[in-house]
Every structure is written in C-alpha cells, then in structure tokens.
Amino acid sequence: MSASPPPPALVHSGKVRELYSAGAELLVMVASDRVSAFDVVFAEPVPQKGRVLTAMSAFWYGELADLAPGCLVTADPTELADRVEGWTSLGAPAGRAMLVRRAAMLPLECIVRGRLAGQAFAEYERSGTVHGTPLPKGLRLADPLPEPMFTPSTKATEGHDENIDFAAASSLVGTEAATAARDLCLALFERAAARVAAAGLVLADTKFELGYVDGVLTLCDEVVTPDSSRLWPADQVVPGTPPPAFDKQPLRDWADALDWDKRPPAPPLPPDVVEATSRRYVAAYEAVTGRRLDDWYGAPR
C-alpha cells in the first residue's frame, strides 16, 4: 500500500489565511473562519466566514477580469485535488481554498475610499485631512468624498499598518509602480462600487492587494469582501451617524466599546456577536452577487 503524499508546505500563516506551496509557480490560499479586530485574532470562529471570503473573491475576479489580470487559477475542490499533491491532508477546505499564482507582492495596502469612515474620518476630525490631503470643511461621517481617493498604507510585519500619502508610497515602491497601482485601484473601485450600488449597497471603501506575475501588475488575495471593505445598505445611510453595515465594522465597534487595551488575548466573542457577524457576511455575499452561498463549494450538509 502506497503512503499518502506529504502535506503541502506551509508558506505563511496570517490572521485569517494560510498559504501552502503548490509548486514553483502556484500557492494554495485557504481562508479560515477566524476573525480579527485591531490586528488581534479572536478565539471564536465565525461560521461560513471563510467560504464567504473565498466565494466573494472568486466572484470579483470574474467581474474585474477585463480591468486587471487576477491571480486566481481555480477554487473548484475537484481541480484542487487533481493539481495539489497532499490536498487531502489539509482537512476539509472545500469552498475556502483557492489555487493562485505566486506573485511578487507590492508592499502596500492599496486602499480606495469613496466615503468618509473609519481611520479616515478620525483623521479628518483631527486635522481636516485624509492621508494628509486637505478636504473641504463640513464633511460628516459617511459623507461621499469629493472623488474616490487612493489612500495607501504600509504592510507591517509586526504591529499596525501605517497610513501614508502618495509621495511616501512612491518612495517605497517607485513612482511608476505607485502610479500604476493608484490608477488601477481607482478603476477597480469604480467598477466594484457600481456593481455594489446596483445591489442596493454602498461600497464606502475597500482594500486591494496587488503583485507582479510575469512582470504584470495583478490583482491578488481577497477582493471586495466584508473583511476588506465597508458595505452599507444604501437606503439606510444617514450622514453624521454610523451606518448599519454588512461587514466587520459592528464587531470592531463592539470590541472598541470594551475596557480592552487592543492587545492579545482578545476578549471572548459572545454568541450573539458571532451569529450576527456570520449573518452579515452571508447577506453581503448574496446581495452583491445575486447568488446563494449554499450553492458555493463546501456547503454544510
């Protein structure tokens, strides 16, 4: 009897995802149900979260393919089993795994903002700027920005990412790469915001990850998910008040209201917070895509 092939080598384990080697040019990206806030991972998983992030990213890779090549090869578990030696040793990641091309990643979080929220709103309240760029006076939380803004940040290996302006991004990766990233991300945001608006939602902001595959700037990692974006019901946005959200913000707000120093260990997530977060993620996927999550790979039996 032949021995089972060894598991794929673990390349990286992040707050939410694991990356495994699938040869010289490919990786397996597995999204867990872990959830984090303030860069701290909670002990309690959020059911269906990994499937939502994977299914939603796969949807957006298709929607945005004419604007940018994507790193996704396949999310079909049958194809993954055929192409990845040791696939079965990874447990049961069907619906949570993608085979992707290896990329030389830009060391930037490529954030685009269309509305005033989060850290951008906090900075605006302090100084009237967003990532150092002055904005008109009198803007309120959730107000549209004069135009979508490319607001990059660093990728910290430890601690928190640092918000930077375009000049700092250019110093970090070069003017040509920073300009290409900015222009591409603004185009991606425009397309995604229009698609989200057609579903009755507002894409307030989102984070793109870009890298080079065969020298071509390529869309990587998760794409316009509830983890990487703020998604609001359009008919319930009232500028000046926190909008209801189909994303991670309510969990952040819950955690921020606690007497917690935002350092590990994270406080336990109550069951109602876990359940509400799961419902919001599933609702976001189904509203934006017009598809049922139950029809995606790995549905609970």
N, C-alpha and C positions, 0 to 999 in steps of 0.2 A: 504494500500500500504506500503510495507516494505521500510525502509530507506536504502539509499545506504551505503555500508560499508565505514568506515573511511579510509582515505588515508594511505598508509604505512608510518611508522615513518621515518623521515629524520635522518640518522645516521651521515652523513658528506657531506659537500658541498665544492668541491675543485675548482681549476681554470677552469677545463673542465667538471668534472663529479660530479653527485650526487649519494650518496649511501643511499638506503632505506632498512629498515628491512623487511625481508620476513620470519620471524620465528627465532627460536634459532640458526639454522644452515645455513641459507641462507640469501643472500642480493640481491637486485636489483641494478645493476650498470647502470646508464643512462649517456650516453655521449652527451654533448651539442654541439652546433656549435660555442661555444666560442673559442677564440684563445688568447694565451698569448705569450709574449716575455719578457725576463729579469724578469720573475716572476710577470709581470703586465698584467692584462686582458684588452683587448681592448673592446670598446663598440660595435663594429660592428661584427656581426656573419659571419662565413664563410659557405655559403650554402653547404650542404652534408657532412660537416666535421664529424659530429657525426656518420653518417651512415658508412663513410669510416673507422673510427677508430674501430667501432664495427664489421663490416664485415671482416676487415683485421685481427683483433684479433681472431675472430672465425675461420678463415682460418688457422692461425698459430697454434691455439690449436690443430687442427686436424693433421697438418703436424709434430708437435713436440711431439705428444702424447706418442710415444714409448720411448722418452728420459726423459720425465717428466710428471707426472700427472698434469692436469690443473684444475683450479677452476671452469671452465665453466660448467653449467648444461644445459642451453638452451638459444638460442636467438630467438626462434620461438615465435612471439607475441601471437599465439593461446595458446601455452603451458603456457606462462607467465600469460595470462588472467585466465587460469584454476587454476594456482597454487598460484597466488599472490592476496590476498584479497585487494580490493581497487585499483586494477590495473588501472581501467578506470579513476580514479581521478588524475592520473599522466599526463593527457593530451593525447598526441599522440606520445609516444616514440617508436613506432614500427620501428625496424631497428636500433635503437640507444640504446637498452636496452639488458642486459644480466642478467640472473639469475645465481648467482655464489655462491659457498660455502664460508662460513666465514673462514678466515684464521688468524692465529697469525703471523702478518707480520714481516719480518726481517726489522730492522731499517736501511736498506742500500739501496741505489740506485745501482743496480748491472750492471754497465756499462762495455761493452766489446768494445774495439777499434781495428779495423783492418787497419785503415788508419789514417794519421796524419791530424787532423782537429780540429776546434773549440778551446775549452779551452786547449786541449792537445797540439795543435800547438802553442798557445800563450805561454804556459809554456816551451815548447821545445825551442822556440826562445829566451826566457829569460835565461834558465839555462841548456839546453841540456837534460832535463829530462821530463818524463811524469809520473805524480803522484809520483814524487820523484825517479823514476827509470831511471838511465842514459841510453841513447840511442846512437847509432852510430852518428857521426858527418855528416853533409851534407845533412840531410833529408829535403825535401821540403814539402810544403803544398800538401796534397792529396797523398803523397808517401805511399806505403804499409809499415807497421811496420814489423820488423823482424819476428814477430809472433803475433797473436792476444793477446791483453793484457786485463786482468781483472783489471779495474780501478774504484773501488767503490767510492761513496761519501755518506755523511750523508744525512738524510732526515730532513731538517729544518722545524720546525713548524712555524717559522717566519723568514723572510729574505731569504738568499740564502743557498743552499746546500754547503757543504764544501768537496772538493776533499781530499781523504785520501789514504794512502798506505795500503798494505795488513796487515801489523802489526797493524795499527790502527783499521782496520776492525775486526781483530781477538780480539783485546782488547774490542771492542764494543759488539760483539755477541758471542765470544768464538772461539777458533781455529778450533774446529770441524765443527761448523756451517759455518764459513768463508771459510774453505777449501771445504766443500760440495757445497756451493754457487758458489765459483770460478770454480770448476770442472764442475758443471752442466751448468753454463752460457757459459763457453768456448765451451762445446759440443753443446749447443743450437745455439750459434753464428756460429759455423762451418756448421751446418745443414742449418740454415737460409741463410748464405752467399752463399752456393752452390745453393740453390733454387733461390735466387735473381740473381745470376750470370747466371743461365740458362734462365732467362727472359731478359738478356742483361743489367742488372744493377749491381752496386757495393753497397754492404752494408758496408759503411765506419765505422759506429759504431751504437750501439743500447743500450737501457736501459731495463733490465729485472727487474720485481718485483717478489719476492719470499716470500712465507709464509708457515707455517706449518698447514696442515689439517690432523687431526687424527695422528699427530706426523710425518707426511711425508712431506718432502720439496716439495712444489707445485708451479707451475707457475701461477701467478695471474695478474690481471689488464690488461692493454693493452699490446699487443705483436707485436713487429716489425712493428710499424705504422709510418707514416710520422711525427707524433708528437714526437715519442720516438727514431727516427733513422735518420741517414743521408743516403739518397738513391741517387746515381748518375748514369747517363747514361754511361755505360762502354766505349762506343766509343767516348765520349767527355771529358774524364778525361785527363787533361794535368798537370802533377805535376808542382807545382810552381804557379799555377793560380787557383782562386776559381772555382770549377766545377759547371756546371748547376746542379740543384737539383730538386728532386721530393719530397721535404719535406718542413719544416718550415724555413730553413735557409735563403732563399731570403727575407722572411718577416722580419727576425731578421736583415739582412743586411740593409734593408730599414729603419728600426727603429733606427739602430745604427748610420746611417748617419745623423740623425736629431739632432738639438740642443735641446736634451731632457735629463733630468737627470736620466732617467730609474726609476722614481718613479711615483706613481699614481698622477693625472689621466694620462692615456695613450693618446697620440695624436690620432686624428681621422684617421682611415684607409681609404685611397682613394678607390673609387670603383674599379679601375683597379688592385690594390693590392689584394683586396678581391677576385675578379674574378680569378686572376691568381693563387692565393693560392688554391681556390676551384678546379680549373682545374688540378693543380699539384697533389692534394690529390687523386682525382678520377683516374688520369692517373697512379699513383703509385699502387693503388689497382688493377686496371685492368691489368697492365703489370705484376705484381708479381703473381697474382692468375690465370690469364687467364680467368677471369670471368667478366661479365658486372655488374657494380654497379646497373643498372636498374633492374637486376634480384634479387637483395637483398631486404629484407623486407623494407617496408616503402617508396618505390619509389614514387616520386611526380606524381600526376595524372594530 
